[in-house]
Structures are given as C-alpha cells and as structure tokens.
C-alpha cells in the first residue's frame, strides 16, 4: 500500500509539467503569487537575493525560451527586440567600463533578468485572453493575501513601527521591505478595477464584476494603513488613467466615490488619528518642509548626479552607487533608515540606492543607459495609450504605476520581479508579438497573439 501511495503523485506531476508548454502563463501567475512567500531575509546588503518568485520567473524564461526555439510560440517583434536589446547593450557597456567589473557583473545579470528576460518571457506566455486574465487574477489574489495580513497587523498592532507604534501594515514582507506590501496591494487594486470594468455591458459576468469591485474597495484599507506616500501617489495616478481611458464619466464618479471613501476611512474608522491625515498632508510639504525621509531622498538624488558627472557616458557601473555613495554624498545624509518590527527588533537599514530608478540608471549606466531605458518606457507607454482596451487597460495602469513609482523608488526587494511581469503585460498590449509563420511585420488584425493584444 505504501508503495502505491508514494507512486501516485508522479503521474499528476507529469500531467502538470505537460501542460506548462501549452499554458506557460501559469508560471507567470506563480511568479506573482510566490512573491507572498516570506523569505526571512535580514541582510539587505547581500549582493544576491534569490526568492521563490525569482526561481519561478527563471522557469518561465526556460519554458518560453524552448518554445521559441521550437517555433511553438509567437516570435518577438523587431521593435521589442530592439528596445530590449538596447537595455542589454547599455548594461553590458556599463559593466565593462565599471569601476569594479566583478561587482557589477551581478548587477548586469539582475538588470537583464528584470528588464529583458522575464518581460520577454511574459510576453511570449500571453497567447490568448485566458492567459491575460490568469496573470491579472494572480495579482488580485496576491494583493488580497497581503491586504488581509496587513489589515490584521494594523488592527492588532503587530505591524512595523510608525511614529513609535507598531501599526504600519507590511504584509508578509517585514519592516526591511517596507514598500513591498503597498506595491502588491496597489497592483492588485488596479487589476481588480480593470477586470471589473471589463465586465460591464452585455455579456459581462455580473458576479465577477461585483467580486472585483468588492476586492478593489477592500484593498483601499490596507493601502491606506501602509502609510506609503509613494504607493498612494502611484496608485492614485494609475487609477485615474485607468478610469479616464475606460470612461471619462466613470472617472468623475470614481473621484466622488474615492472622496467619500476617504472621509469614511479617516473619520468613521479613525484612521485620521492613526496618522493617515498627517501623512497625506506631508505630501504637500515635501518641498517647503521635507521630513527626514524626503530630505534623505533629495540628498541621494544629488549624490547620484555627482556620480554621473564623474562618469557621464557609461556610468560608474551596475552596483557602483553604494560603493561611491559616501565619497559623493552631502554630510547631512543619514547613515540609514530606521526599521523595526517584532521579528527583527530595531535596525538601521543602509541607504544603498538613490531611491529613484531614473537617477540610479543615470549614475550607474550614464547617458547610454538613460536613453535605452527611456526608449523602452516611452515605447511601452505610447503603445499602451494607442492600443489598450478591455482588460488591456490594466497593463496601461500597471505601467503608469511603475513609471510614477520609479520617481521615488528603484528596483530592489522581493517585489522586483513584479516589475518584470508588468513590463511583459505592457509589451503584450503595446508591441504585440508576431504569430508563428507571420512575416516581419506580422498581421496586426489577425486572430493570433497580435490579434488579442488589445483585449
């Protein structure tokens, strides 16, 4: 009997493995969901961080790569190859010209994974509407998981420290990855809203629409008690773009509902007393009276500019910012930011990056890198603005979230791989792939992958 029981899982695993080539988007969805797995990482200064989500993303790259070689999936368009290739070339040039090529090599690998390999793999995995909804649904599920954990942390006072009280919602990520939960929740809120809007009209699934609206409404609470100003701004801008693209009148109604919800959250649920209103007010004073967090960001940005001035063309090299920070930073820059929760106690987290993706690229990859990344971002943004419709509007909203967030954050932490998935979704909408056997330009109106790019 024991032999029979231990042998049974093998056929199940074989069947699951056999389905992956037909539906590699399952691995993309797994990548999103595995972000929720606690890693227990306590050394933020380590050169390499490998998470379960990273492993799933690499499996996705392997599966879609084999499919490409065998001609089973749509070929990448020339535009996609040019944009992604430029990012690889910029990172390679910066690595070769780096002040420490050996240390920069790990940065080159990470940049290639995040901005090239995984986005291309996600693009290749999106073969029909089901694939797209599967990935968007995984964002919603991940956000609900983190939202429930974060709401519990706030209500039971078991979160990260904020103004001396353990009330900051951080989900399963902990105080050392302070913006991770709010990022996941923001992504999930946008996906839920997009899925709900896609079900409007004749033929839409009313139960799904109501469920997605309910999910989006719930996620507002954990997003609020994350006390993350950056995520608030990014989510607000992205949601506005999503609603305006879907229906301008709906955007006006959404603004009214959001205002009413804010009144209820701040007044009725007592969030005003917990510091949400103070945090909101501080957004308007980041120029006139910046707090220590904002002041440190300004100093880090000026540090990145000084590093770039010494290495204007190809930058100082990936991972070089942290090596050159002390020699280029103002004396008033803090030695680190405070992090505290019940699992790690109190720690000073070192400031290892400029907390601005654009300044990070400028300092580490120079003008060559900035041109390559801006070409990629603008190409995706303009393409999404032209082609996004239906659930494809979610890709536009997610991309806007990332681009706004990059103004005061950069890649790093457990949720970095989600940026890769977002870029892949955006590429699917903005720069549709060519169906197998199509000519160099591909039939944009066909029923293959290019034909569903605007779904």
C-alpha positions in Angstrom: 0.0 0.0 0.0 2.8 2.4 0.9 4.5 1.9 -2.5 1.2 2.6 -4.3 0.6 5.8 -2.4 4.1 7.2 -3.0 3.9 6.5 -6.7 0.6 8.3 -7.3 1.9 11.9 -7.4 4.2 11.1 -10.3 1.5 11.0 -13.0 0.0 14.2 -11.6 3.3 16.0 -11.8 3.9 14.7 -15.3 0.5 15.9 -16.4 1.1 19.3 -14.8 4.5 19.5 -16.5 3.0 18.6 -19.8 0.5 21.4 -19.6 3.1 24.1 -19.0 4.2 24.5 -22.7 0.5 24.9 -23.6 -0.1 27.4 -20.8 3.2 28.9 -19.7 1.3 31.8 -18.2 0.7 29.5 -15.2 4.4 30.1 -14.4 3.9 33.8 -14.8 1.0 33.7 -12.3 3.0 31.5 -10.0 5.8 34.1 -10.1 3.3 36.7 -8.9 1.8 34.5 -6.2 5.2 33.3 -4.9 6.1 36.9 -4.0 3.9 36.4 -1.0 6.2 33.6 0.4 8.2 35.0 3.3 11.9 34.8 2.7 13.2 35.6 6.1 15.8 37.8 4.5 17.6 40.0 7.1 20.7 41.1 5.2 19.7 43.8 2.8 23.3 44.5 1.9 23.9 41.0 0.4 25.0 41.0 -3.2 22.5 38.4 -4.3 18.9 37.8 -3.2 17.2 34.7 -4.7 13.5 34.3 -3.9 10.9 31.6 -4.8 9.4 34.2 -7.2 12.8 34.6 -8.9 13.0 30.8 -9.4 9.6 30.7 -10.9 10.4 33.5 -13.3 13.6 31.7 -14.4 11.5 28.6 -15.0 9.2 30.8 -17.1 12.1 32.0 -19.1 13.3 28.5 -19.7 9.9 27.2 -20.9 9.2 30.1 -23.2 12.7 30.0 -24.5 12.4 26.4 -25.5 9.0 27.2 -27.1 10.6 30.0 -29.1 13.4 27.7 -30.3 10.9 25.1 -31.4 8.6 27.6 -33.1 5.7 26.9 -30.8 5.1 30.5 -29.7 4.8 33.9 -31.3 8.1 35.5 -32.3 9.1 38.7 -30.7 8.6 41.7 -33.0 11.6 43.7 -34.2 10.6 46.7 -32.1 10.6 44.6 -28.9 13.9 43.0 -29.8 15.4 46.5 -30.5 14.1 48.0 -27.2 15.1 45.1 -25.0 18.4 44.7 -26.9 19.3 48.3 -26.2 18.8 47.8 -22.5 21.2 44.7 -22.5 23.8 46.6 -24.5 23.6 49.6 -22.2 24.1 47.4 -19.1 26.9 45.5 -20.8 28.8 48.6 -21.7 28.4 50.0 -18.2 29.6 46.7 -16.7 32.7 46.6 -19.0 33.5 50.2 -18.1 32.6 49.8 -14.4 34.9 50.9 -11.6 34.6 47.3 -10.4 33.5 45.0 -13.2 33.5 41.9 -11.0 31.0 43.5 -8.6 29.0 44.9 -11.5 28.5 41.5 -13.1 25.8 40.5 -10.6 24.1 43.8 -11.3 24.2 43.1 -15.0 22.6 39.7 -14.5 19.9 41.2 -12.4 19.1 44.0 -14.8 19.0 41.5 -17.7 16.6 39.3 -15.7 14.3 42.2 -14.6 14.1 44.3 -17.7 14.7 41.8 -20.6 14.4 38.1 -20.0 11.3 37.9 -17.7 9.3 40.6 -19.6 10.1 38.8 -22.9 9.0 35.5 -21.3 5.8 37.0 -20.0 5.1 38.5 -23.5 5.6 35.1 -25.1 3.4 33.4 -22.5 0.4 35.6 -23.3 -1.3 33.7 -26.1 -5.0 34.5 -25.5 -7.4 36.3 -23.2 -7.3 33.5 -20.7 -3.6 34.0 -20.2 -4.0 37.7 -19.6 -6.8 37.2 -17.1 -4.9 34.5 -15.3 -2.0 36.8 -14.6 -4.2 39.7 -13.7 -6.1 37.4 -11.3 -2.9 36.3 -9.7 -2.2 40.0 -8.9 -5.6 40.3 -7.3 -5.1 37.1 -5.2 -1.6 38.2 -4.1 -3.0 41.6 -3.1 -5.8 40.1 -1.1 -3.4 37.9 0.8 -1.1 40.8 1.6 -4.1 43.0 2.3 -5.6 40.7 4.8 -2.3 40.2 6.6 -1.6 44.0 6.5 -5.1 44.9 7.8 -4.6 42.4 10.7 -1.2 43.9 11.5 -2.8 47.4 11.8 -5.8 46.3 13.8 -3.8 44.1 16.2 -0.8 46.5 16.5 1.6 43.8 15.2 3.0 45.7 12.2 6.2 47.7 11.6 6.9 50.7 13.7 5.4 54.0 12.6 5.7 57.1 14.8 6.7 54.8 17.6 3.7 52.5 17.3 3.6 49.0 15.6 0.7 50.0 13.3 2.3 50.0 9.8 1.0 47.3 7.5 3.9 45.5 5.8 2.2 42.1 5.0 4.5 39.1 4.9 7.5 41.2 3.9 8.5 42.7 7.2 9.9 46.1 8.1 13.1 45.7 6.0 11.0 45.7 2.8 8.7 48.5 3.8 7.1 49.3 0.5 6.6 45.8 -0.7 3.1 45.2 0.6 1.8 48.5 -0.6 3.2 47.8 -4.1 1.4 44.4 -4.2 -1.8 45.9 -2.9 -1.6 48.8 -5.4 -1.1 46.4 -8.3 -4.0 44.2 -7.2 -6.3 47.1 -6.7 -5.7 48.3 -10.3 -6.1 44.8 -11.7 -9.3 44.2 -9.8 -10.7 47.6 -11.0 -9.7 46.8 -14.6 -11.2 43.3 -14.5 -14.5 44.8 -13.1 -14.7 47.5 -15.8 -14.1 44.8 -18.5 -17.2 43.0 -17.4 -19.5 46.0 -17.9 -22.1 45.8 -20.7 -23.9 43.0 -22.4 -22.3 39.6 -21.9 -20.3 40.6 -18.9 -20.1 38.4 -15.8 -22.1 40.3 -13.1 -20.8 38.1 -10.3 -17.2 38.6 -11.3 -17.7 42.3 -11.7 -19.2 42.7 -8.2 -16.4 40.5 -6.7 -13.7 42.6 -8.4 -15.3 45.9 -7.2 -15.5 44.4 -3.7 -11.9 43.4 -3.8 -10.8 46.8 -5.0 -12.8 48.5 -2.3 -11.3 46.3 0.4 -7.7 46.9 -0.8 -8.1 50.6 -0.2 -7.9 50.0 3.6 -4.5 48.1 3.7 -3.1 50.5 1.2 -4.1 53.4 3.5 -2.5 51.8 6.6 0.7 51.0 4.8 1.5 54.7 5.2 3.4 54.6 1.9 3.1 58.0 0.3 4.8 56.8 -2.9 2.3 53.9 -3.3 -0.6 56.3 -2.6 0.5 58.7 -5.4 1.3 55.9 -7.9 -2.0 54.1 -7.3 -4.0 57.4 -7.5 -2.4 58.4 -10.8 -2.7 55.0 -12.3 -6.3 54.6 -11.2 -7.1 58.0 -12.7 -5.5 56.9 -16.0 -7.4 53.6 -16.0 -10.8 55.3 -15.3 -10.2 58.1 -17.9 -9.2 55.5 -20.5 -12.2 53.4 -19.8 -14.9 56.1 -19.3 -14.4 59.8 -18.6 -17.8 60.0 -16.8 -16.9 57.0 -14.8 -13.7 58.7 -13.7 -15.7 61.6 -12.3 -17.9 59.2 -10.4 -14.8 57.4 -9.2 -13.4 60.6 -7.9 -16.5 61.3 -5.9 -16.6 57.7 -4.5 -12.9 58.0 -3.6 -13.5 61.2 -1.7 -16.5 59.7 0.1 -14.4 56.6 1.0 -11.6 58.8 2.3 -14.0 60.6 4.6 -15.3 57.3 5.9 -11.8 55.8 6.4 -10.3 58.9 8.0 -13.3 59.9 10.1 -15.5 56.9 10.6 -12.8 54.3 11.0 -10.5 56.5 12.9 -7.6 56.5 10.5 -7.1 60.2 10.9 -6.0 59.7 14.5 -3.6 57.0 13.4 -1.6 59.3 11.2 -3.1 58.9 7.7 -4.1 62.6 7.5 -0.7 63.7 8.7 0.9 61.5 6.1 -1.3 62.9 3.4 -0.6 66.5 4.5 3.1 65.8 4.4 2.9 65.1 0.6 2.1 68.8 0.0 5.1 69.9 2.1 7.9 67.8 0.5 9.4 70.9 -1.0 8.8 73.6 1.7 9.3 71.4 4.8 10.6 67.9 3.9 10.8 65.4 6.7 13.9 63.3 7.2 12.9 60.6 4.8 12.2 63.1 2.0 15.4 65.1 2.8 17.5 61.9 2.6 15.9 61.2 -0.8 16.9 64.6 -2.1 20.5 64.1 -0.9 20.6 60.6 -2.5 19.4 62.2 -5.8 22.1 64.8 -5.7 24.6 62.1 -4.9 23.6 60.2 -8.0 24.0 63.4 -10.1 27.6 63.9 -8.7 28.5 60.3 -9.5 27.1 60.7 -13.1 29.2 63.9 -13.5 32.3 61.8 -12.9 31.1 59.0 -15.3 28.8 60.8 -17.8 28.7 58.4 -20.8 28.5 54.8 -19.5 28.1 55.5 -15.8 30.0 54.0 -12.9 28.7 50.5 -13.4 25.9 48.4 -12.0 26.0 48.1 -8.2 28.5 51.0 -8.1 26.3 53.6 -6.4 26.7 52.0 -3.0 30.5 52.0 -3.4 30.6 55.7 -4.4 27.8 57.0 -2.2 29.9 58.1 0.8 32.5 59.9 -1.3 29.8 61.9 -3.2 27.1 62.4 -0.6 26.4 65.5 1.5 27.5 65.3 5.1 23.9 65.7 6.3 22.8 62.4 4.6 21.6 59.9 7.2 23.6 56.7 7.8 20.5 54.7 7.2 16.7 54.5 7.8 15.1 53.1 10.8 13.3 49.7 10.6 11.6 48.0 13.5 9.1 45.2 14.0 8.6 42.2 16.3 10.7 39.8 14.2 13.9 41.9 13.6 13.7 44.3 16.5 15.3 47.7 15.7 17.7 48.0 12.8 19.3 50.7 10.8 18.8 49.9 7.1 21.6 51.2 4.9 20.8 53.5 2.0 22.2 51.5 -0.9 20.5 53.3 -3.8 19.2 56.8 -4.7 15.6 55.7 -4.4 14.9 56.9 -7.9 15.2 54.5 -10.8 16.0 57.2 -13.3 18.8 58.6 -11.2 20.1 55.1 -10.5 20.3 54.4 -14.2 22.0 57.8 -14.8 24.6 57.3 -12.1 25.4 53.6 -12.9 24.8 53.4 -16.7 25.2 57.0 -17.8 23.6 58.7 -20.8 23.7 55.4 -22.8 21.6 53.7 -20.1 19.2 56.6 -19.7 18.5 56.7 -23.5 17.9 52.9 -23.6 15.6 52.8 -20.6 13.6 55.9 -21.6 13.2 54.4 -25.1 11.8 51.2 -23.6 9.5 53.0 -21.1 8.2 55.6 -23.7 7.7 52.9 -26.3 5.6 50.8 -24.0 3.7 53.8 -22.7 2.8 55.3 -26.1 1.9 51.8 -27.4 -0.4 51.1 -24.5 -2.1 54.5 -24.9 -2.8 53.7 -28.5 -3.9 50.1 -28.2 -5.2 49.4 -24.7 -8.8 48.4 -24.4 -10.8 46.0 -22.3 -8.6 44.2 -19.7 -5.6 45.5 -21.7 -6.2 48.8 -19.9 -4.9 47.1 -16.8 -1.5 46.9 -18.5 -1.5 50.6 -19.1 -2.5 51.3 -15.5 0.2 49.0 -14.1 2.8 50.5 -16.4 1.9 54.0 -15.2 2.1 52.8 -11.6 5.7 51.6 -12.2 6.8 54.7 -14.1 5.4 57.0 -11.4 6.9 54.8 -8.6 10.3 55.0 -10.2 10.3 58.7 -9.4 11.0 57.9 -5.7 11.9 54.2 -5.8 14.0 51.8 -7.7 14.4 48.0 -8.2 15.2 46.0 -5.2 13.5 43.8 -2.7 11.1 40.9 -3.0 8.6 42.5 -5.4 11.2 43.5 -8.0 10.1 40.6 -10.2 6.6 42.0 -10.3 8.0 44.9 -12.3 9.2 42.4 -14.9 5.7 40.9 -15.2 4.2 44.4 -15.6 6.6 45.2 -18.4 5.7 41.9 -20.1 2.0 42.7 -19.8 2.6 46.2 -21.2 4.7 44.9 -24.1 1.8 42.5 -25.0 -0.6 45.4 -25.3 1.8 48.0 -26.7 4.0 45.8 -29.0 2.2 42.7 -30.0 4.3 39.7 -31.0 4.1 38.1 -34.4 2.2 34.8 -34.7 4.4 31.8 -35.8 4.9 31.9 -39.6 4.0 35.6 -40.0 6.1 38.0 -42.0 8.5 40.6 -40.5 5.7 43.0 -39.6 3.0 40.5 -38.7 -0.7 40.8 -39.3 -1.9 43.2 -36.6 -5.5 42.3 -37.2 -5.2 38.6 -37.2 -6.7 36.3 -34.6 -3.3 35.1 -33.3 -1.4 36.8 -30.5 -1.2 40.1 -32.2 -5.0 40.0 -32.7 -5.7 39.7 -29.0 -3.1 42.3 -27.9 -5.8 44.9 -27.3 -8.0 42.6 -25.3 
